[in-house]
Amino acid sequence: MLNINNNIKNKKNNLINFQEFYFTSEILIQIIKTANRYDAHMSKFIEISLEDYLKSDTTKDSVEWVYQDIILSIENIYLFLNSIQVNKNKFISNIFEEAVSAIYSLRKKWFFVEKDKNGKELEKSRFFNLLISTMKKINFIKRLEVNSR
């Protein structure tokens, strides 16, 4: 009887370990896909956020609105990755490292700017430059003026 109870307990533990493995790997894979989508379609994400801004009744600055909409999503993923502990499974560890790398690369590519020794930005971020060009492309300022009348 004791042997049967141990077998049942072992099967339950194995099922729990499998579920943990499966869900952890799926979350990490989705994070990698999300980072790749943001990278490949950043202008579309900016355009969607600008459209949302035009539909809203906010008084917040449009650049701040878009920046917070997109960067907070990415930063929340980054904070999540920094808060979780990965088990000793090598497969999960490899996916975790890939997810961290994908988010870091995305942040570096789109949001980091070089600064001089005095801390002054040498240029605007790639994200900011794309935001300004997208605003021009969709006639954002004219549409904002029409909406505010």
Backbone bond lengths (Angstrom), bond angles and torsions (degrees), N, CA, C in turn:
res aa  C-N    CA-C-N  psi(-1)  N-CA   C-N-CA  omega(-1)  CA-C   N-CA-C  phi
1 M - - - 1.444 - - 1.531 111.33 -
2 L 1.319 116.41 -40.73 1.455 121.76 178.87 1.522 110.53 -62.04
3 N 1.330 116.76 -40.31 1.459 121.82 179.67 1.534 111.36 -63.44
4 I 1.317 117.90 -39.35 1.467 121.99 178.50 1.528 110.01 -65.98
5 N 1.321 117.93 -42.92 1.465 121.57 178.53 1.526 110.98 -63.13
6 N 1.328 117.42 -39.99 1.464 121.06 177.20 1.517 110.88 -64.38
7 N 1.337 116.78 -40.15 1.463 120.15 178.22 1.528 111.09 -63.08
8 I 1.320 116.06 -43.31 1.471 120.16 178.99 1.530 109.89 -63.55
9 K 1.315 116.81 -43.69 1.468 121.52 179.13 1.530 110.39 -62.28
10 N 1.321 117.45 -43.71 1.468 121.76 178.50 1.530 111.40 -62.54
11 K 1.334 116.63 -41.83 1.469 120.04 178.86 1.525 110.60 -64.58
12 K 1.334 117.34 -40.17 1.469 120.43 177.64 1.531 110.05 -63.32
13 N 1.319 117.24 -44.45 1.466 121.35 178.98 1.517 110.79 -62.88
14 N 1.334 116.91 -41.35 1.456 120.23 178.26 1.525 111.13 -63.57
15 L 1.325 116.76 -40.41 1.462 121.30 178.57 1.528 110.29 -64.47
16 I 1.317 116.64 -44.20 1.466 120.39 177.98 1.522 110.59 -62.50
17 N 1.323 117.51 -43.22 1.468 120.81 178.11 1.523 110.95 -62.98
18 F 1.334 117.34 -40.97 1.459 120.86 179.21 1.525 110.26 -64.68
19 Q 1.334 116.68 -44.56 1.462 120.26 179.87 1.528 110.80 -62.09
20 E 1.308 116.24 -43.67 1.469 120.38 177.89 1.522 110.41 -61.13
21 F 1.326 116.65 -45.25 1.455 121.89 178.55 1.532 110.24 -60.10
22 Y 1.336 116.10 -48.37 1.461 120.97 -176.59 1.525 111.23 -62.82
23 F 1.322 117.60 -50.13 1.463 120.41 -176.92 1.522 111.69 -67.73
24 T 1.309 117.49 -38.53 1.464 120.23 177.78 1.519 110.57 -63.35
25 S 1.318 116.74 -46.18 1.462 119.27 -179.64 1.525 110.94 -65.27
26 E 1.329 117.94 -38.96 1.471 120.77 178.80 1.525 111.60 -64.31
27 I 1.314 117.47 -42.99 1.468 120.66 178.23 1.521 110.26 -61.47
28 L 1.305 116.59 -45.67 1.467 120.06 -179.13 1.526 111.69 -64.92
29 I 1.320 117.15 -39.97 1.466 120.67 177.97 1.535 109.82 -64.06
30 Q 1.323 117.71 -39.87 1.461 120.88 177.85 1.528 111.56 -65.57
31 I 1.314 117.47 -35.27 1.465 120.82 176.23 1.520 110.64 -63.69
32 I 1.317 116.66 -42.48 1.471 120.75 177.95 1.529 109.75 -62.46
33 K 1.335 116.92 -45.63 1.469 120.80 179.15 1.528 111.02 -61.91
34 T 1.327 116.87 -40.75 1.462 121.16 179.22 1.521 110.96 -62.99
35 A 1.308 116.82 -44.79 1.471 120.80 178.06 1.527 110.36 -60.47
36 N 1.320 116.68 -42.62 1.465 120.36 179.49 1.531 111.29 -65.77
37 R 1.342 117.16 -38.40 1.466 120.71 178.04 1.534 110.92 -65.02
38 Y 1.318 116.17 -46.25 1.468 118.81 177.63 1.520 110.34 -58.52
39 D 1.300 117.08 -44.76 1.462 120.72 -178.25 1.522 111.36 -63.69
40 A 1.315 117.16 -45.87 1.460 121.06 -175.81 1.529 112.89 -74.36
41 H 1.324 117.58 -28.23 1.460 120.84 -172.50 1.530 112.67 -126.09
42 M 1.324 117.49 32.07 1.463 120.32 -176.06 1.525 111.76 -56.81
43 S 1.333 118.14 -39.82 1.464 119.18 -178.91 1.526 111.10 -63.65
44 K 1.324 117.45 -35.57 1.471 120.88 178.13 1.531 110.23 -68.18
45 F 1.337 117.53 -41.19 1.463 120.43 177.09 1.530 110.58 -62.00
46 I 1.318 116.54 -39.91 1.465 120.55 177.91 1.517 109.95 -64.88
47 E 1.326 116.55 -44.86 1.461 120.73 -179.82 1.534 111.18 -61.48
48 I 1.311 117.31 -43.51 1.466 121.43 178.20 1.531 110.34 -61.60
49 S 1.306 116.68 -43.35 1.457 120.80 -179.72 1.531 111.20 -65.41
50 L 1.329 116.66 -38.95 1.470 119.99 176.70 1.527 111.27 -64.78
51 E 1.320 116.51 -40.62 1.468 120.75 177.55 1.533 110.11 -62.66
52 D 1.323 115.95 -41.64 1.466 119.95 176.98 1.531 110.65 -61.57
53 Y 1.320 115.43 -39.35 1.466 119.66 178.68 1.526 110.58 -61.59
54 L 1.338 116.19 -45.08 1.462 120.22 -179.48 1.528 111.61 -62.31
55 K 1.316 117.24 -31.67 1.471 121.63 -179.54 1.525 112.01 -81.38
56 S 1.315 117.41 -16.12 1.463 120.69 -175.96 1.524 110.78 -86.16
57 D 1.310 115.48 171.87 1.462 120.41 175.86 1.529 110.63 -112.63
58 T 1.313 116.15 26.34 1.460 120.90 -177.59 1.521 111.47 -73.08
59 T 1.312 115.07 154.82 1.462 121.02 173.95 1.524 110.32 -106.67
60 K 1.312 115.36 2.73 1.460 120.70 179.39 1.531 109.78 -66.69
61 D 1.313 117.75 148.02 1.452 122.84 176.61 1.528 109.97 -58.49
62 S 1.323 117.05 137.63 1.465 121.36 -175.74 1.523 112.69 -63.30
63 V 1.320 117.25 -39.50 1.468 119.97 179.20 1.524 109.63 -64.82
64 E 1.319 116.05 -43.23 1.469 120.76 177.92 1.530 110.48 -62.42
65 W 1.324 116.84 -41.73 1.465 122.44 179.97 1.529 110.61 -58.34
66 V 1.322 115.89 -51.68 1.470 120.69 -177.19 1.521 110.14 -66.69
67 Y 1.310 115.93 -44.40 1.457 120.53 -179.46 1.526 110.44 -58.56
68 Q 1.333 116.20 -47.90 1.461 119.58 -179.71 1.522 111.86 -66.78
69 D 1.310 116.78 -38.50 1.464 120.62 179.58 1.522 111.11 -58.83
70 I 1.302 117.05 -44.71 1.465 120.70 -175.45 1.524 111.71 -88.45
71 I 1.319 117.24 -49.56 1.470 119.00 -175.41 1.525 111.35 -65.59
72 L 1.326 118.10 -34.90 1.462 118.76 179.38 1.519 111.51 -65.82
73 S 1.313 117.12 -35.48 1.469 119.54 175.65 1.524 110.40 -61.67
74 I 1.297 115.87 -45.95 1.470 120.85 -178.69 1.526 110.28 -69.02
75 E 1.322 116.87 -42.89 1.463 120.26 179.90 1.526 111.75 -64.65
76 N 1.332 117.12 -36.67 1.464 119.60 177.59 1.525 111.09 -63.79
77 I 1.308 116.63 -38.68 1.468 119.71 175.81 1.525 109.55 -64.44
78 Y 1.325 116.29 -44.25 1.467 121.07 179.90 1.532 110.65 -60.37
79 L 1.328 116.89 -45.22 1.468 120.87 178.89 1.532 111.23 -64.50
80 F 1.329 116.43 -39.98 1.454 120.72 176.82 1.525 110.52 -59.47
81 L 1.321 116.86 -46.61 1.475 120.22 -179.59 1.523 111.23 -62.34
82 N 1.319 116.44 -35.79 1.463 119.59 179.33 1.524 112.69 -74.49
83 S 1.331 116.78 -17.04 1.460 119.07 -176.52 1.528 113.93 -95.37
84 I 1.313 117.19 -17.36 1.465 118.04 -176.35 1.524 111.11 -90.37
85 Q 1.304 114.39 153.11 1.451 120.54 175.36 1.516 107.86 -109.16
86 V 1.291 114.86 129.58 1.458 120.07 -178.12 1.520 108.45 -92.05
87 N 1.329 114.70 135.40 1.465 117.84 179.51 1.529 110.59 -68.83
88 K 1.282 116.43 -178.37 1.467 120.66 -173.58 1.524 113.80 -81.36
89 N 1.332 117.02 4.39 1.447 120.83 179.37 1.534 109.16 -68.38
90 K 1.313 116.93 124.40 1.469 121.20 -175.68 1.529 111.75 -64.20
91 F 1.321 117.20 -39.19 1.462 120.97 179.10 1.518 110.56 -60.39
92 I 1.331 117.24 -48.19 1.468 121.78 179.08 1.530 110.07 -63.46
93 S 1.313 116.98 -42.09 1.472 120.63 179.22 1.523 110.89 -59.99
94 N 1.331 116.69 -40.61 1.470 120.23 179.43 1.526 111.44 -66.73
95 I 1.330 116.55 -42.77 1.467 119.78 178.13 1.522 110.07 -65.51
96 F 1.322 117.05 -39.93 1.456 121.50 178.37 1.533 110.11 -59.59
97 E 1.308 116.65 -47.51 1.473 120.19 179.47 1.522 111.23 -61.88
98 E 1.322 116.72 -38.14 1.462 120.76 177.85 1.530 110.65 -66.07
99 A 1.326 117.54 -40.11 1.464 121.46 178.42 1.528 110.88 -65.01
100 V 1.315 117.00 -45.33 1.469 120.88 178.23 1.527 109.70 -61.02
101 S 1.306 116.91 -43.84 1.461 121.53 179.50 1.527 111.36 -62.97
102 A 1.333 117.12 -42.37 1.471 120.95 -179.14 1.527 110.66 -63.58
103 I 1.325 117.16 -43.99 1.472 120.30 -179.86 1.527 110.57 -68.88
104 Y 1.325 117.05 -41.95 1.465 119.75 179.01 1.533 110.62 -62.58
105 S 1.328 116.91 -43.98 1.468 120.84 179.21 1.522 111.05 -61.90
106 L 1.323 116.19 -41.49 1.465 120.76 178.15 1.526 110.39 -61.33
107 R 1.311 116.64 -47.46 1.468 120.82 179.37 1.520 111.00 -61.75
108 K 1.306 115.99 -44.39 1.472 120.51 -178.54 1.526 110.90 -64.53
109 K 1.312 116.96 -44.75 1.461 121.35 -177.40 1.520 112.30 -65.04
110 W 1.338 117.43 -43.41 1.455 120.17 -170.53 1.517 115.25 -98.92
111 F 1.322 119.45 -27.09 1.465 119.91 -168.47 1.520 115.55 -119.96
112 F 1.305 118.80 -21.37 1.459 119.97 -179.00 1.529 109.56 -78.62
113 V 1.320 115.45 146.16 1.463 121.04 176.37 1.525 108.97 -130.50
114 E 1.315 114.29 149.17 1.464 118.64 175.95 1.518 109.00 -79.76
115 K 1.335 114.57 142.80 1.463 119.85 178.98 1.522 108.88 -125.35
116 D 1.331 115.43 151.53 1.456 118.95 175.67 1.527 109.55 -79.69
117 K 1.321 116.83 -177.69 1.472 120.12 -175.83 1.528 113.23 -66.08
118 N 1.327 116.87 -17.05 1.469 121.32 177.55 1.528 112.12 -92.35
119 G 1.321 117.09 -0.15 1.459 121.02 179.08 1.518 114.28 88.38
120 K 1.339 116.98 5.22 1.464 120.58 179.87 1.526 108.63 -82.06
121 E 1.348 114.90 135.82 1.463 119.52 179.01 1.518 110.33 -64.72
122 L 1.336 116.12 132.02 1.455 120.57 178.10 1.528 111.32 -80.71
123 E 1.305 116.12 -27.40 1.468 121.58 177.02 1.521 108.24 -157.89
124 K 1.308 115.80 167.87 1.463 120.62 177.43 1.529 108.97 -79.46
125 S 1.328 115.93 158.39 1.463 119.69 178.97 1.527 110.02 -67.77
126 R 1.294 114.63 158.32 1.465 120.67 177.14 1.540 109.79 -59.04
127 F 1.322 116.17 -38.58 1.459 121.21 177.75 1.525 111.03 -60.01
128 F 1.324 117.52 -47.89 1.460 121.66 -178.44 1.523 110.49 -61.83
129 N 1.328 117.21 -43.87 1.460 120.90 179.12 1.531 111.03 -61.99
130 L 1.324 117.00 -41.85 1.461 120.42 178.33 1.530 110.67 -67.70
131 L 1.312 117.54 -37.36 1.457 121.58 177.27 1.524 110.51 -59.29
132 I 1.313 117.04 -47.64 1.471 121.30 -179.48 1.530 110.50 -63.28
133 S 1.327 117.61 -43.47 1.471 119.32 -179.85 1.528 111.35 -68.12
134 T 1.323 117.73 -34.40 1.470 120.76 177.26 1.522 110.28 -68.35
135 M 1.320 117.20 -38.21 1.463 120.75 177.16 1.533 110.02 -59.95
136 K 1.314 116.43 -41.62 1.470 120.43 178.32 1.522 110.30 -66.34
137 K 1.308 116.19 -43.31 1.467 121.83 -177.03 1.519 112.42 -60.31
138 I 1.318 117.93 -38.84 1.470 120.47 -177.44 1.537 112.34 -98.81
139 N 1.339 116.67 13.86 1.468 121.55 -179.52 1.522 111.74 52.45
140 F 1.296 115.62 47.51 1.463 121.72 -173.17 1.528 112.47 -60.25
141 I 1.315 117.68 -47.27 1.463 120.97 -175.18 1.530 110.61 -62.62
142 K 1.324 117.02 -44.45 1.483 119.86 178.65 1.517 110.55 -63.35
143 R 1.316 117.02 -43.38 1.459 121.01 -179.74 1.532 111.16 -66.02
144 L 1.323 116.42 -35.04 1.467 120.60 177.60 1.527 110.17 -65.78
145 E 1.333 116.04 -41.97 1.468 120.54 178.72 1.530 110.74 -63.47
146 V 1.321 116.76 -41.14 1.470 120.36 179.01 1.531 109.87 -65.27
147 N 1.317 117.31 -40.52 1.468 121.11 -179.47 1.526 112.30 -67.15
148 S 1.321 117.16 -29.61 1.466 119.91 -175.39 1.515 112.90 -83.41
149 R 1.329 117.46 -6.29 1.477 120.13 179.69 1.482 111.85 -78.83
